[in-house]
Amino acid sequence: MVGMGTARRIAAALVFAASTGTPAYAETIRNWPCEQPLAEHFVAEEVWGGALPAPLPQDWRADPAAGEVVAVAANPENPPAQGEDAIAALAGRLQADRQETLLAVYAGLLEQFDRLRGFVIEGVRDFIVRAKIIAEAVERSEGALAALPADGGAAVDEQRQGYLAALWSDERNLDDALEEAEFLCRRYGYLERKLRRLTGAIRDALAT
């Protein structure tokens, strides 16, 4: 079941896309349907919660230990706690040079979560285009139904049933699209929450 708040935001974006001559892709930014604001990239200082203790490494992949933790922590199949454990375990093996390696982990997480967020954003954009197409089909079916004479005999009744069947099918497809958009919006928010938890684990490791 789609949440009412999200459904209203999605419907508003859909109505705008269906009623304007501007391509839906160009309007997605201004009609973002999710609760969290649209942002193409995570900002390192914003996620960290202030100034970084040192500049981020230019090539985090050059540190094999950091790369292994990033692979675990950024894996969509792994919960945040698993990534937190991997960060803590790495910090426990490091000595005085832990800052450089842990910041390499942070740089890797930012890059990987940017990539994951990009997939979600593209999914929402695809939804806007698909929903626009479905909305136009619904509008055509409704217009065709309204144009049929009230009493036109068997032939008109057969046409009416055909239009109604198409309308019901499109409405089901639209409901499915709304469900998908709701999931994508939740996924979008989850990525930020997970990244912030992992960032907190890195900050904690640096503080010990």
Backbone as a printed PyTorch tensor [residue, N CA C, xyz], in Angstrom:
tensor([[[  0.8480,  -1.1890,   0.0000],
         [  0.0000,   0.0000,   0.0000],
         [  0.8810,   1.2360,   0.0000]],

        [[  0.6210,   2.1680,  -0.9020],
         [  1.4010,   3.3800,  -0.9910],
         [  0.9820,   4.3360,   0.1080]],

        [[  1.9420,   4.9530,   0.8150],
         [  1.6280,   5.9400,   1.8320],
         [  0.9350,   7.1370,   1.2130]],

        [[ -0.0580,   7.7020,   1.9270],
         [ -0.8530,   8.7760,   1.3580],
         [ -0.0150,  10.0090,   1.0580]],

        [[  0.9220,  10.3520,   1.9570],
         [  1.7380,  11.5310,   1.7060],
         [  2.5840,  11.3780,   0.4610]],

        [[  3.2630,  10.2460,   0.3580],
         [  4.0820,   9.9970,  -0.8240],
         [  3.2290,   9.9060,  -2.0700]],

        [[  2.0900,   9.2490,  -1.9710],
         [  1.2130,   9.1180,  -3.1340],
         [  0.7810,  10.4840,  -3.6550]],

        [[  0.4950,  11.4280,  -2.7260],
         [  0.0880,  12.7620,  -3.1670],
         [  1.2240,  13.4810,  -3.8760]],

        [[  2.4550,  13.3440,  -3.3410],
         [  3.5940,  13.9890,  -3.9910],
         [  3.8420,  13.3820,  -5.3620]],

        [[  3.7460,  12.0630,  -5.4440],
         [  3.9510,  11.3910,  -6.7200],
         [  2.8680,  11.8000,  -7.7110]],

        [[  1.6210,  11.8430,  -7.2370],
         [  0.5240,  12.2260,  -8.1170],
         [  0.6970,  13.6480,  -8.6200]],

        [[  1.1800,  14.5530,  -7.7480],
         [  1.4000,  15.9310,  -8.1680],
         [  2.4490,  16.0060,  -9.2670]],

        [[  3.5270,  15.2430,  -9.0950],
         [  4.5610,  15.2210, -10.1250],
         [  4.0230,  14.6410, -11.4130]],

        [[  3.1920,  13.6130, -11.2930],
         [  2.6130,  12.9760, -12.4590],
         [  1.6900,  13.9310, -13.2070]],

        [[  0.8290,  14.6400, -12.4800],
         [ -0.0910,  15.5770, -13.1150],
         [  0.6810,  16.6550, -13.8480]],

        [[  1.7630,  17.1700, -13.2270],
         [  2.5610,  18.2010, -13.8740],
         [  3.1750,  17.6610, -15.1490]],

        [[  3.7630,  16.4630, -15.0700],
         [  4.4220,  15.8930, -16.2450],
         [  3.4320,  15.6390, -17.3630]],

        [[  2.1910,  15.2670, -17.0130],
         [  1.2050,  14.9440, -18.0360],
         [  0.5810,  16.1890, -18.6400]],

        [[  0.6920,  17.3350, -17.9580],
         [ -0.0150,  18.5130, -18.4310],
         [  0.9010,  19.5420, -19.0740]],

        [[  2.1980,  19.2750, -19.1390],
         [  3.1220,  20.2380, -19.7140],
         [  3.7430,  19.6840, -20.9740]],

        [[  4.1670,  20.5710, -21.8500],
         [  4.8260,  20.1420, -23.0710],
         [  6.3010,  19.8890, -22.8660]],

        [[  6.8350,  20.2190, -21.6930],
         [  8.2460,  20.0130, -21.4190],
         [  8.5050,  18.5380, -21.1560]],

        [[  9.5780,  17.9580, -21.6910],
         [  9.8680,  16.5480, -21.4320],
         [  9.9300,  16.2610, -19.9470]],

        [[  9.4270,  15.0840, -19.5490],
         [  9.3500,  14.7350, -18.1250],
         [ 10.7280,  14.7160, -17.4880]],

        [[ 11.7680,  14.2380, -18.2100],
         [ 13.1030,  14.1920, -17.6280],
         [ 13.5510,  15.5690, -17.1660]],

        [[ 13.2150,  16.6000, -17.9520],
         [ 13.6590,  17.9500, -17.6260],
         [ 12.9490,  18.4990, -16.4040]],

        [[ 11.7920,  17.9260, -16.0590],
         [ 11.0150,  18.4480, -14.9420],
         [ 11.1700,  17.6290, -13.6690]],

        [[ 11.9220,  16.5220, -13.7360],
         [ 12.0130,  15.6450, -12.5810],
         [ 12.5960,  16.3680, -11.3720]],

        [[ 13.6010,  17.2010, -11.5720],
         [ 14.2550,  17.8820, -10.4620],
         [ 13.2570,  18.7550,  -9.7140]],

        [[ 12.4540,  19.5050, -10.4350],
         [ 11.5160,  20.4260,  -9.7920],
         [ 10.2930,  19.7200,  -9.2400]],

        [[ 10.0810,  18.4910,  -9.6040],
         [  8.8980,  17.7510,  -9.1550],
         [  9.2970,  16.4310,  -8.4980]],

        [[ 10.3450,  16.5060,  -7.7100],
         [ 10.8540,  15.3240,  -7.0120],
         [  9.7850,  14.8130,  -6.0560]],

        [[  9.3950,  13.5380,  -6.1440],
         [  8.2590,  13.0510,  -5.3470],
         [  8.6150,  12.5480,  -3.9520]],

        [[  9.9030,  12.3880,  -3.6420],
         [ 10.2850,  11.8100,  -2.3560],
         [ 10.3540,  12.8730,  -1.2560]],

        [[ 10.2460,  12.4300,  -0.0140],
         [ 10.3250,  13.3470,   1.1160],
         [ 11.7010,  13.9870,   1.2160]],

        [[ 12.7550,  13.1990,   1.0730],
         [ 14.1010,  13.7370,   1.1580],
         [ 14.3950,  14.5750,  -0.0840]],

        [[ 15.0550,  15.7220,   0.0810],
         [ 15.3770,  16.5720,  -1.0760],
         [ 16.2600,  15.8320,  -2.0760]],

        [[ 16.0880,  16.1680,  -3.3280],
         [ 16.9000,  15.5630,  -4.3730],
         [ 18.3080,  16.1420,  -4.3320]],

        [[ 19.2980,  15.2780,  -4.2980],
         [ 20.7000,  15.6810,  -4.3580],
         [ 21.4500,  14.6080,  -5.1310]],

        [[ 22.1400,  15.0090,  -6.1720],
         [ 22.8340,  14.0410,  -7.0130],
         [ 24.0360,  13.4150,  -6.2950]],

        [[ 24.6510,  14.1760,  -5.3880],
         [ 25.8610,  13.6910,  -4.7220],
         [ 25.8110,  13.9990,  -3.2250]],

        [[ 26.4450,  13.1490,  -2.4490],
         [ 26.6250,  13.4100,  -1.0310],
         [ 27.7870,  14.3900,  -0.8510]],

        [[ 27.6330,  15.3170,   0.0710],
         [ 28.6860,  16.2890,   0.3840],
         [ 29.4610,  15.7740,   1.5910]],

        [[ 30.7540,  15.6290,   1.4400],
         [ 31.5790,  14.9910,   2.4690],
         [ 31.4340,  15.6760,   3.8250]],

        [[ 31.5420,  16.9970,   3.8710],
         [ 31.4740,  17.7150,   5.1400],
         [ 30.0730,  17.6640,   5.7510]],

        [[ 29.0710,  17.6800,   4.9120],
         [ 27.6990,  17.6380,   5.4130],
         [ 27.3930,  16.2940,   6.0610]],

        [[ 27.7720,  15.2170,   5.4140],
         [ 27.5390,  13.8910,   5.9870],
         [ 28.3850,  13.6930,   7.2330]],

        [[ 29.6040,  14.2100,   7.2070],
         [ 30.5100,  14.0730,   8.3450],
         [ 29.9900,  14.8470,   9.5550]],

        [[ 29.3180,  15.9570,   9.2840],
         [ 28.8030,  16.7800,  10.3670],
         [ 29.6970,  17.9480,  10.7120]],

        [[ 30.5600,  18.3480,   9.7870],
         [ 31.4890,  19.4490,  10.0210],
         [ 32.7410,  19.2750,   9.1900]],

        [[ 33.7600,  20.0410,   9.5400],
         [ 35.0130,  19.9650,   8.7950],
         [ 35.6780,  18.6060,   8.9860]],

        [[ 36.2620,  18.0890,   7.9200],
         [ 36.9670,  16.8110,   7.9930],
         [ 38.2860,  16.9910,   8.7390]],

        [[ 38.7500,  15.9490,   9.4300],
         [ 40.0190,  16.0640,  10.1630],
         [ 41.2260,  16.2180,   9.2470]],

        [[ 41.0860,  15.8280,   7.9850],
         [ 42.1640,  15.9440,   7.0060],
         [ 41.5420,  15.7650,   5.6170]],

        [[ 42.2330,  16.2090,   4.5690],
         [ 41.7040,  15.9960,   3.2200],
         [ 41.5300,  14.5060,   2.9220]],

        [[ 40.5060,  14.1880,   2.1330],
         [ 40.2780,  12.7900,   1.7670],
         [ 41.3220,  12.3330,   0.7570]],

        [[ 41.7690,  11.0780,   0.8510],
         [ 42.7360,  10.5540,  -0.1220],
         [ 42.1840,  10.6340,  -1.5390]],

        [[ 43.0590,  10.8890,  -2.4760],
         [ 42.6420,  10.9970,  -3.8680],
         [ 42.2630,   9.6410,  -4.4620]],

        [[ 42.9440,   8.5880,  -4.0090],
         [ 42.6860,   7.2520,  -4.5480],
         [ 42.5320,   6.2730,  -3.3920]],

        [[ 41.2980,   6.1210,  -2.9250],
         [ 41.0670,   5.2270,  -1.7930],
         [ 41.3110,   3.7670,  -2.1500]],

        [[ 41.2150,   3.4460,  -3.4410],
         [ 41.4320,   2.0580,  -3.8660],
         [ 42.8900,   1.6320,  -3.7170]],

        [[ 43.7880,   2.5870,  -3.5620],
         [ 45.2050,   2.2470,  -3.3850],
         [ 45.4710,   1.6060,  -2.0380]],

        [[ 44.5060,   1.7090,  -1.1290],
         [ 44.6420,   1.0930,   0.1950],
         [ 43.7920,  -0.1720,   0.2320]],

        [[ 44.4100,  -1.3480,   0.1180],
         [ 43.6320,  -2.5980,   0.0700],
         [ 42.7450,  -2.8040,   1.2880]],

        [[ 43.2410,  -2.4370,   2.4710],
         [ 42.4400,  -2.6230,   3.6890],
         [ 41.1820,  -1.7710,   3.6350]],

        [[ 41.3180,  -0.5310,   3.1610],
         [ 40.1570,   0.3480,   3.0280],
         [ 39.1900,  -0.2060,   1.9890]],

        [[ 39.7330,  -0.7060,   0.8920],
         [ 38.8790,  -1.2430,  -0.1660],
         [ 38.0470,  -2.4260,   0.2970]],

        [[ 38.6350,  -3.2780,   1.1300],
         [ 37.8860,  -4.4320,   1.6320],
         [ 36.7100,  -3.9910,   2.4960]],

        [[ 36.9220,  -2.9970,   3.3380],
         [ 35.8450,  -2.5190,   4.2050],
         [ 34.7620,  -1.8250,   3.3960]],

        [[ 35.1720,  -1.0380,   2.4220],
         [ 34.1890,  -0.3600,   1.5680],
         [ 33.3170,  -1.3820,   0.8570]],

        [[ 33.9320,  -2.4570,   0.3660],
         [ 33.1740,  -3.4830,  -0.3500],
         [ 32.0970,  -4.0980,   0.5360]],

        [[ 32.4180,  -4.2960,   1.8060],
         [ 31.4530,  -4.8730,   2.7410],
         [ 30.3950,  -3.8520,   3.1390]],

        [[ 30.8470,  -2.6630,   3.5290],
         [ 29.9400,  -1.6600,   4.0850],
         [ 28.9890,  -1.0920,   3.0350]],

        [[ 29.4470,  -0.9490,   1.7950],
         [ 28.6150,  -0.3490,   0.7550],
         [ 27.7440,  -1.3640,   0.0330]],

        [[ 27.9540,  -2.6390,   0.2900],
         [ 27.1560,  -3.6690,  -0.3740],
         [ 25.6810,  -3.5020,   0.0150]],

        [[ 24.7760,  -3.2970,  -0.9530],
         [ 23.3650,  -3.0850,  -0.6210],
         [ 22.7390,  -4.2410,   0.1490]],

        [[ 23.3060,  -5.4360,   0.0200],
         [ 22.7400,  -6.5920,   0.7020],
         [ 23.1280,  -6.6440,   2.1820]],

        [[ 24.1170,  -5.8650,   2.5750],
         [ 24.5920,  -5.9120,   3.9600],
         [ 23.9600,  -4.7940,   4.7840]],

        [[ 23.4690,  -5.0930,   5.9790],
         [ 22.8750,  -4.0590,   6.8390],
         [ 23.9490,  -3.1230,   7.3710]],

        [[ 23.5530,  -1.9420,   7.8570],
         [ 24.5430,  -0.9900,   8.3840],
         [ 25.4120,  -1.5820,   9.4860]],

        [[ 24.8360,  -2.4120,  10.3560],
         [ 25.6030,  -2.9760,  11.4660],
         [ 26.7980,  -3.7890,  10.9820]],

        [[ 26.6370,  -4.4650,   9.8590],
         [ 27.7500,  -5.2620,   9.3400],
         [ 28.8930,  -4.3530,   8.9020]],

        [[ 28.5450,  -3.2410,   8.2860],
         [ 29.5730,  -2.2780,   7.8980],
         [ 30.2220,  -1.6380,   9.1060]],

        [[ 29.4320,  -1.3320,  10.1240],
         [ 29.9890,  -0.7600,  11.3510],
         [ 30.9890,  -1.7200,  11.9930]],

        [[ 30.6490,  -2.9920,  12.0140],
         [ 31.5480,  -4.0000,  12.5810],
         [ 32.8490,  -4.0750,  11.7830]],

        [[ 32.7320,  -3.9920,  10.4540],
         [ 33.9280,  -4.0590,   9.6100],
         [ 34.8280,  -2.8510,   9.8540]],

        [[ 34.2260,  -1.6820,  10.0370],
         [ 35.0080,  -0.4750,  10.3170],
         [ 35.7030,  -0.5850,  11.6700]],

        [[ 34.9760,  -1.0520,  12.6790],
         [ 35.5600,  -1.1950,  14.0090],
         [ 36.6880,  -2.2170,  13.9980]],

        [[ 36.5080,  -3.3150,  13.2770],
         [ 37.5410,  -4.3400,  13.2180],
         [ 38.7980,  -3.8020,  12.5370]],

        [[ 38.6100,  -3.0340,  11.4740],
         [ 39.7600,  -2.4400,  10.7900],
         [ 40.4860,  -1.4760,  11.7170]],

        [[ 39.7390,  -0.6180,  12.4030],
         [ 40.3580,   0.3480,  13.3050],
         [ 41.1470,  -0.3550,  14.4070]],

        [[ 40.6450,  -1.5020,  14.8510],
         [ 41.3410,  -2.2410,  15.8960],
         [ 42.6740,  -2.7930,  15.4380]],

        [[ 42.8380,  -3.0010,  14.1360],
         [ 44.1020,  -3.5270,  13.6120],
         [ 45.1020,  -2.4210,  13.2790]],

        [[ 44.6170,  -1.1890,  13.2260],
         [ 45.4790,  -0.0770,  12.8270],
         [ 46.1640,   0.5540,  14.0310]],

        [[ 47.2800,   1.2270,  13.7470],
         [ 48.0240,   1.9020,  14.8000],
         [ 47.8440,   3.4180,  14.6400]],

        [[ 48.9160,   4.1540,  14.7540],
         [ 48.8260,   5.6140,  14.7210],
         [ 48.3920,   6.1470,  13.3580]],

        [[ 48.5510,   5.3550,  12.3100],
         [ 48.2110,   5.8300,  10.9670],
         [ 46.7590,   5.5370,  10.6040]],

        [[ 45.9170,   5.2900,  11.5880],
         [ 44.5430,   4.8860,  11.3050],
         [ 43.7550,   5.9850,  10.5860]],

        [[ 44.0960,   7.2590,  10.8330],
         [ 43.3110,   8.3340,  10.2220],
         [ 43.3200,   8.2430,   8.7050]],

        [[ 44.4850,   8.0530,   8.1150],
         [ 44.5790,   8.0090,   6.6560],
         [ 43.7530,   6.8530,   6.0860]],

        [[ 43.8370,   5.7110,   6.6950],
         [ 43.0970,   4.5470,   6.1880],
         [ 41.6030,   4.7140,   6.3970]],

        [[ 41.1950,   5.1960,   7.5560],
         [ 39.7660,   5.3650,   7.8150],
         [ 39.1540,   6.4560,   6.9360]],

        [[ 39.9330,   7.4890,   6.6440],
         [ 39.4290,   8.5040,   5.7160],
         [ 39.3670,   7.9560,   4.2890]],

        [[ 40.2490,   7.0110,   3.9850],
         [ 40.1510,   6.3450,   2.6810],
         [ 38.8620,   5.5300,   2.6090]],

        [[ 38.4900,   4.8980,   3.7240],
         [ 37.2110,   4.1950,   3.7820],
         [ 36.0650,   5.1750,   3.5480]],

        [[ 36.1430,   6.3190,   4.1920],
         [ 35.0830,   7.3220,   4.0380],
         [ 34.9860,   7.7970,   2.5900]],

        [[ 36.1250,   8.0560,   1.9640],
         [ 36.1240,   8.4780,   0.5630],
         [ 35.4830,   7.4120,  -0.3270]],

        [[ 35.8060,   6.1560,  -0.0430],
         [ 35.2240,   5.0670,  -0.8220],
         [ 33.7300,   4.9520,  -0.6220]],

        [[ 33.2820,   5.1260,   0.6130],
         [ 31.8460,   5.0600,   0.8860],
         [ 31.1000,   6.1790,   0.1680]],

        [[ 31.6550,   7.3760,   0.1890],
         [ 31.0160,   8.4850,  -0.5130],
         [ 30.8640,   8.1730,  -1.9970]],

        [[ 31.9150,   7.6460,  -2.6020],
         [ 31.8680,   7.3300,  -4.0310],
         [ 30.8470,   6.2290,  -4.3230]],

        [[ 30.8610,   5.1840,  -3.5280],
         [ 29.9620,   4.0700,  -3.7850],
         [ 28.5080,   4.4370,  -3.5020]],

        [[ 28.2620,   5.2120,  -2.4650],
         [ 26.8950,   5.6140,  -2.1670],
         [ 26.3850,   6.6360,  -3.1770]],

        [[ 27.2560,   7.4460,  -3.7320],
         [ 26.8590,   8.3140,  -4.8450],
         [ 26.3740,   7.4660,  -6.0260]],

        [[ 27.1080,   6.4010,  -6.2970],
         [ 26.7420,   5.5210,  -7.4130],
         [ 25.3900,   4.8520,  -7.1500]],

        [[ 25.1850,   4.3520,  -5.9250],
         [ 23.9230,   3.7060,  -5.5870],
         [ 22.7700,   4.7030,  -5.6430]],

        [[ 23.0020,   5.9010,  -5.1440],
         [ 21.9580,   6.9230,  -5.1890],
         [ 21.6200,   7.2780,  -6.6310]],

        [[ 22.6310,   7.2910,  -7.5060],
         [ 22.3790,   7.5790,  -8.9130],
         [ 21.4360,   6.5680,  -9.5410]],

        [[ 21.5900,   5.2910,  -9.1760],
         [ 20.6840,   4.2640,  -9.6950],
         [ 19.2440,   4.5390,  -9.2550]],

        [[ 19.0900,   4.9450,  -7.9880],
         [ 17.7440,   5.2080,  -7.4760],
         [ 17.1370,   6.4160,  -8.1840]],

        [[ 17.9190,   7.4610,  -8.3710],
         [ 17.4140,   8.6650,  -9.0380],
         [ 16.9750,   8.3430, -10.4570]],

        [[ 17.7650,   7.5520, -11.1570],
         [ 17.3790,   7.1700, -12.5140],
         [ 16.0920,   6.3620, -12.5040]],

        [[ 15.9160,   5.5320, -11.4740],
         [ 14.6760,   4.7690, -11.3630],
         [ 13.4720,   5.6710, -11.1840]],

        [[ 13.6120,   6.7160, -10.3740],
         [ 12.5060,   7.6560, -10.1790],
         [ 12.2240,   8.4120, -11.4740]],

        [[ 13.2720,   8.7940, -12.1840],
         [ 13.0770,   9.4910, -13.4560],
         [ 12.3420,   8.5940, -14.4620]],

        [[ 12.7170,   7.3280, -14.4820],
         [ 12.0270,   6.3880, -15.3660],
         [ 10.5490,   6.2760, -14.9830]],

        [[ 10.2850,   6.2880, -13.6710],
         [  8.8980,   6.2340, -13.2160],
         [  8.1070,   7.4260, -13.7300]],

        [[  8.6850,   8.6210, -13.6490],
         [  7.9780,   9.8170, -14.1020],
         [  7.5870,   9.6810, -15.5760]],

        [[  8.5020,   9.2060, -16.3900],
         [  8.2050,   9.0360, -17.8160],
         [  7.1210,   7.9760, -18.0130]],

        [[  7.2670,   6.8380, -17.3120],
         [  6.2870,   5.7530, -17.4700],
         [  4.9060,   6.1850, -16.9780]],

        [[  4.8770,   6.8830, -15.8410],
         [  3.6000,   7.3350, -15.3030],
         [  2.9390,   8.3480, -16.2230]],

        [[  3.7280,   9.1850, -16.8640],
         [  3.1790,  10.1500, -17.8180],
         [  2.4980,   9.4280, -18.9800]],

        [[  3.1610,   8.3800, -19.4770],
         [  2.5930,   7.6160, -20.5840],
         [  1.2770,   6.9570, -20.1610]],

        [[  1.2690,   6.3780, -18.9520],
         [  0.0470,   5.7310, -18.4600],
         [ -1.0580,   6.7560, -18.2640]],

        [[ -0.7140,   7.9190, -17.7120],
         [ -1.7270,   8.9560, -17.4820],
         [ -2.3490,   9.4130, -18.7990]],

        [[ -1.5450,   9.5160, -19.8370],
         [ -2.0810,   9.9100, -21.1480],
         [ -3.0150,   8.8350, -21.6890]],

        [[ -2.6520,   7.5610, -21.4510],
         [ -3.5240,   6.4750, -21.9050],
         [ -4.8550,   6.5010, -21.1660]],

        [[ -4.8140,   6.7700, -19.8580],
         [ -6.0510,   6.8810, -19.0780],
         [ -6.9100,   8.0170, -19.6060]],

        [[ -6.2700,   9.1370, -19.9070],
         [ -7.0080,  10.2980, -20.4130],
         [ -7.6750,   9.9760, -21.7510]],

        [[ -6.9730,   9.2530, -22.6110],
         [ -7.5600,   8.8880, -23.9040],
         [ -8.7640,   7.9680, -23.7230]],

        [[ -8.6330,   6.9870, -22.8370],
         [ -9.7420,   6.0620, -22.6070],
         [-10.9480,   6.7810, -22.0190]],

        [[-10.7120,   7.6910, -21.0860],
         [-11.8110,   8.4460, -20.5000],
         [-12.4920,   9.3280, -21.5300]],

        [[-11.6740,   9.9260, -22.4020],
         [-12.2620,  10.7570, -23.4540],
         [-13.0850,   9.9390, -24.4340]],

        [[-12.5920,   8.7640, -24.7820],
         [-13.3260,   7.9070, -25.7100],
         [-14.6320,   7.4250, -25.0910]],

        [[-14.6070,   7.1210, -23.8070],
         [-15.8320,   6.6980, -23.1230],
         [-16.8540,   7.8260, -23.0920]],

        [[-16.3970,   9.0210, -22.8020],
         [-17.3030,  10.1600, -22.7220],
         [-17.9240,  10.4870, -24.0690]],

        [[-17.2280,  10.1550, -25.1570],
         [-17.7260,  10.4810, -26.4920],
         [-18.7390,   9.4710, -27.0160]],

        [[-18.8550,   8.3210, -26.3800],
         [-19.7990,   7.3130, -26.8480],
         [-21.2350,   7.7390, -26.5380]],

        [[-22.1590,   7.4850, -27.4510],
         [-23.5720,   7.8020, -27.1760],
         [-24.1160,   6.9140, -26.0590]],

        [[-25.0410,   7.4460, -25.2910],
         [-25.6030,   6.7010, -24.1660],
         [-26.3180,   5.4460, -24.6340]],

        [[-26.9730,   5.5100, -25.7780],
         [-27.7240,   4.3600, -26.2850],
         [-27.3760,   4.1670, -27.7490]],

        [[-26.3620,   3.3350, -27.9840],
         [-25.9170,   3.1360, -29.3590],
         [-26.0010,   1.7030, -29.8270]],

        [[-26.6470,   0.8660, -29.0480],
         [-26.8060,  -0.5100, -29.4690],
         [-25.6280,  -1.3830, -29.0720]],

        [[-25.6550,  -2.6150, -29.5980],
         [-24.6700,  -3.6250, -29.2110],
         [-23.2500,  -3.2230, -29.6050]],

        [[-23.1080,  -2.6000, -30.7760],
         [-21.7690,  -2.2240, -31.2430],
         [-21.1360,  -1.2040, -30.3030]],

        [[-21.9270,  -0.2300, -29.8590],
         [-21.4130,   0.7890, -28.9500],
         [-21.1160,   0.1770, -27.5810]],

        [[-21.9780,  -0.7350, -27.1370],
         [-21.7350,  -1.4100, -25.8590],
         [-20.4200,  -2.1880, -25.8960]],

        [[-20.1490,  -2.7960, -27.0300],
         [-18.9010,  -3.5430, -27.1630],
         [-17.6980,  -2.6040, -27.1030]],

        [[-17.8340,  -1.4430, -27.7630],
         [-16.7580,  -0.4490, -27.6770],
         [-16.5640,   0.0250, -26.2390]],

        [[-17.6820,   0.2660, -25.5630],
         [-17.5920,   0.7540, -24.1800],
         [-16.8490,  -0.2570, -23.3030]],

        [[-17.1540,  -1.5240, -23.4610],
         [-16.4860,  -2.5430, -22.6700],
         [-14.9890,  -2.5890, -22.9670]],

        [[-14.6480,  -2.3780, -24.2220],
         [-13.2330,  -2.3620, -24.5890],
         [-12.4940,  -1.1960, -23.9550]],

        [[-13.1180,  -0.0160, -23.9810],
         [-12.4960,   1.1530, -23.3640],
         [-12.3880,   0.9790, -21.8460]],

        [[-13.4340,   0.3990, -21.2430],
         [-13.3990,   0.1810, -19.7930],
         [-12.2930,  -0.8050, -19.4050]],

        [[-12.1410,  -1.8420, -20.2020],
         [-11.0940,  -2.8250, -19.9130],
         [ -9.7170,  -2.1700, -20.0040]],

        [[ -9.5270,  -1.3270, -21.0470],
         [ -8.2480,  -0.6310, -21.1910],
         [ -8.0220,   0.3270, -20.0290]],

        [[ -9.0920,   1.0160, -19.6070],
         [ -8.9850,   1.9600, -18.5000],
         [ -8.6100,   1.2460, -17.2080]],

        [[ -9.2590,   0.1430, -16.9100],
         [ -8.9560,  -0.6130, -15.6920],
         [ -7.5210,  -1.1270, -15.7100]],

        [[ -7.0800,  -1.5930, -16.8740],
         [ -5.7150,  -2.0930, -16.9980],
         [ -4.7020,  -0.9800, -16.7420]],

        [[ -4.9470,   0.1830, -17.3290],
         [ -4.0290,   1.3050, -17.1390],
         [ -4.0170,   1.7730, -15.6860]],

        [[ -5.1730,   1.7610, -15.0480],
         [ -5.2270,   2.1780, -13.6480],
         [ -4.4570,   1.2090, -12.7490]],

        [[ -4.5300,  -0.0860, -13.0690],
         [ -3.7390,  -1.0610, -12.3120],
         [ -2.2520,  -0.8170, -12.5310]],

        [[ -1.8800,  -0.5310, -13.7870],
         [ -0.4770,  -0.2610, -14.0880],
         [  0.0060,   0.9930, -13.3610]],

        [[ -0.8520,   1.9910, -13.2720],
         [ -0.4850,   3.2120, -12.5700],
         [ -0.3030,   2.9440, -11.0790]],

        [[ -1.1690,   2.1130, -10.5150],
         [ -1.0370,   1.7630,  -9.1000],
         [  0.2750,   1.0240,  -8.8620]],

        [[  0.6370,   0.1280,  -9.7830],
         [  1.9130,  -0.5820,  -9.6630],
         [  3.0820,   0.3980,  -9.7200]],

        [[  2.9650,   1.3990, -10.6020],
         [  4.0260,   2.3960, -10.7190],
         [  4.1510,   3.2110,  -9.4430]],

        [[  3.0270,   3.5310,  -8.8190],
         [  3.0550,   4.2660,  -7.5560],
         [  3.7420,   3.4470,  -6.4670]],

        [[  3.4570,   2.1520,  -6.4340],
         [  4.1010,   1.2700,  -5.4630],
         [  5.6160,   1.2540,  -5.6850]],

        [[  6.0090,   1.2110,  -6.9450],
         [  7.4330,   1.1880,  -7.2620],
         [  8.0980,   2.5040,  -6.8550]],

        [[  7.4280,   3.6110,  -7.1150],
         [  7.9830,   4.9090,  -6.7450],
         [  8.1120,   5.0310,  -5.2370]],

        [[  7.1330,   4.5020,  -4.4980],
         [  7.2000,   4.5270,  -3.0430],
         [  8.4290,   3.7550,  -2.5580]],

        [[  8.6600,   2.6040,  -3.1470],
         [  9.8290,   1.8090,  -2.7670],
         [ 11.1210,   2.5650,  -3.0620]],

        [[ 11.1900,   3.2010,  -4.2410],
         [ 12.3920,   3.9310,  -4.6120],
         [ 12.6430,   5.1040,  -3.6680]],

        [[ 11.5740,   5.7840,  -3.2680],
         [ 11.7330,   6.8980,  -2.3280],
         [ 12.2580,   6.3940,  -0.9810]],

        [[ 11.7510,   5.2400,  -0.5490],
         [ 12.2480,   4.6840,   0.7100],
         [ 13.7050,   4.2570,   0.5680]],

        [[ 14.0520,   3.7010,  -0.5680],
         [ 15.4300,   3.3030,  -0.8140],
         [ 16.3470,   4.5210,  -0.8200]],

        [[ 15.8920,   5.5980,  -1.4050],
         [ 16.6590,   6.8370,  -1.4660],
         [ 16.9710,   7.3270,  -0.0540]],

        [[ 15.9710,   7.3470,   0.8170],
         [ 16.1810,   7.7810,   2.1910],
         [ 17.0550,   6.8220,   2.9730]],

        [[ 16.8940,   5.5310,   2.7150],
         [ 17.6760,   4.5250,   3.4360],
         [ 19.1660,   4.6680,   3.1480]],

        [[ 19.5140,   4.9660,   1.9050],
         [ 20.9180,   5.1090,   1.5550],
         [ 21.5830,   6.2020,   2.3890]],

        [[ 20.8940,   7.3120,   2.5680],
         [ 21.4710,   8.3940,   3.3640],
         [ 21.6080,   7.9780,   4.8300]],

        [[ 20.5880,   7.3340,   5.3520],
         [ 20.6520,   6.9130,   6.7560],
         [ 21.7880,   5.9110,   6.9720]],

        [[ 21.9360,   4.9860,   6.0500],
         [ 22.9960,   3.9890,   6.1810],
         [ 24.3620,   4.6510,   6.1000]],

        [[ 24.5560,   5.5580,   5.1550],
         [ 25.8390,   6.2320,   5.0210],
         [ 26.1720,   7.0210,   6.2800]],

        [[ 25.1880,   7.6780,   6.8660],
         [ 25.4400,   8.4560,   8.0850],
         [ 25.8200,   7.5380,   9.2570]],

        [[ 25.2180,   6.3740,   9.3260],
         [ 25.5950,   5.4280,  10.3800],
         [ 27.0340,   4.9610,  10.1970]],

        [[ 27.4100,   4.6440,   8.9800],
         [ 28.7700,   4.2080,   8.7200],
         [ 29.7620,   5.3320,   8.9830]],

        [[ 29.3700,   6.5470,   8.6300],
         [ 30.2370,   7.6970,   8.9060],
         [ 30.4350,   7.8700,  10.4080]],

        [[ 29.3550,   7.6770,  11.1640],
         [ 29.4670,   7.7500,  12.6120],
         [ 30.4380,   6.7230,  13.1570]],

        [[ 30.4440,   5.5380,  12.5640],
         [ 31.3790,   4.4950,  13.0050],
         [ 32.8210,   4.9160,  12.7290]],

        [[ 33.0500,   5.5840,  11.6210],
         [ 34.4060,   6.0620,  11.3020],
         [ 34.8240,   7.1630,  12.2870]],

        [[ 33.9260,   8.0860,  12.5700],
         [ 34.2350,   9.1520,  13.5330],
         [ 34.5490,   8.5640,  14.9070]],

        [[ 33.7500,   7.5850,  15.3190],
         [ 33.9830,   6.9460,  16.6160],
         [ 35.3390,   6.2610,  16.6580]],

        [[ 35.6900,   5.6000,  15.5510],
         [ 36.9760,   4.9000,  15.5050],
         [ 38.1460,   5.8740,  15.5810]],

        [[ 37.9760,   7.0400,  14.9760],
         [ 39.0390,   8.0420,  15.0260],
         [ 39.1690,   8.6720,  16.4120]],

        [[ 38.0750,   8.6690,  17.1440],
         [ 38.0770,   9.3110,  18.4700],
         [ 38.6770,   8.4270,  19.5470]],

        [[ 38.8340,   7.1400,  19.2670],
         [ 39.3550,   6.2160,  20.2980],
         [ 40.8730,   6.0650,  20.2020]]])
